[in-house]
Amino acid sequence: MNAAPPAPWSLRSRLLLHVIVPLAVTWLLGTLLAFGVARYFTQHAFDRALLDDAYAVARHVHAVDGGGLTLGLTPAEFGTLLFDQNESIYFAVYAQDGRLLAGHPSLKLPQDGALASPRFSEVMFQNRALRAAVLARQLPLPFTVVVAQTTNIQDLLFQRLFFISLAPQAFLLICLALWLRRVIQEEVQPLMDLEQAVAQRDARDFTPVQVSRRTRDVQRLGESINALLLRIGHSVRAQKEFAGNVAHELRTPLAGVRALAEYALSQSDPRIWQEQLRSIAQSQERASHLIDQLLALALAEEAEQALLPQRLALDEVVRDTLMRQLHRADALGVDLGARGLDAPVFVLAQRPLLEGVLDNLIDNALRYGLPDDPRERNVTVEIARDPQTAQVVLSVLDKGPGITEAQRSRILSRWGQGSAGEALKQGAGLGLAIVSEYARILGATLTLGTGDDGRGLKVSLAFAEQSSVGPSL
């Protein structure tokens, strides 16, 4: 069995880690660099003192008769010359041929040839590491002086210098880490509060959560969560409303269908069966139309949340819709025509909503906008440009009884019907309500008026016209 993955770090820990680790590395590098610089100059000072001792020894080397060299100091004088209270100092003087003139025999010369300038190195003497200065002189005769000393004080000084350099930095780093931990905790607390508020929220509660305004990022996150809750709540309410509408509005036609069927089953006359079957078919058609309209209202809720507007050719959408409705208009003896489709017209819209507007307006005209005179039964879809406002106006005109001024505000609300719908006992009063809702989502202006000759109903939607060139959004 695979082991469970380790739990991820908290945001507070990750922030603290991302701040402290680079800072600690930077401080450590700075400390090492400062220590290196201090060690270099300190070592340089010790080496300079050691070289001064080598020069002091070289000044007491003299030539003797016969071409030799001698050291003009007694051992006691050398002890005074090279005295150091804390370190042990050793010296040796060698002739050009490598012969020891004076000093400690075990203190050897370097084996890398002649020395052009003073040099310093680490040497081993009596199993102890010493710091040595080597000085080559040419007068009165060539000779070499080696002076070496122990490094106890020097090593102790370097250790103290390193500790003094590192300890305050480490202390300050620890203090900074504790301070940052408290500050980061305070800064992420609003995020933790938001997390707790969302975690404890009931699944049916879509009210906005309390958002801290301490930081802009947390505020934006809280606003985004509240916007999401608002959309979800809106969607849930729409679903409940849709379910309630379906349950309420389908109860009556379904009960009527059942009553018609029960009455037909109780009769033995085939003519009554045929009459009841026609009534059942009409009831089914009304129920199907009602379901389509309720689904259209549900589409309005979905389109507002999910469907993005696109640049559409309005004339093409009108042609496609007319082709879908043409067979129904022919069956009713209606002349279904169009005007203003001779040039392309582009608007910014969602195609399902635009088609829904046209389908509902044409259906409304075919249901309630037909006059008694068969010769005047015509419905027209019109596209017109308004150059002054840079708008495109889409209109559907009929020559029916129309609606009064008093009915126009009521007919745009759900379940509101005009006098023709009430007289015919058809529909549920959702057609123009759907058009009004779609127009709001499309950003179009909806107006109700009369036809060109003062008769019938003219429903118009004004859109902002888009350029005829350019890519779709």
Beta strands, then each sheet from edge to edge (+ up, - down):
strand 1: 61-64
strand 2: 68-71
strand 3: 89-95
strand 4: 100-103
strand 5: 119-125
strand 6: 128-137
strand 7: 143-149
strand 8: 310-313
strand 9: 335-339
strand 10: 346-349
strand 11: 378-386
strand 12: 391-397
strand 13: 445-449
strand 14: 458-466
sheet 1: 1+ 2-
sheet 2: 4+ 3- 7+ 6- 5+
sheet 3: 8+ 10- 14+ 12- 11+ 9+
sheet 4: 8+ 10- 14+ 13-
end
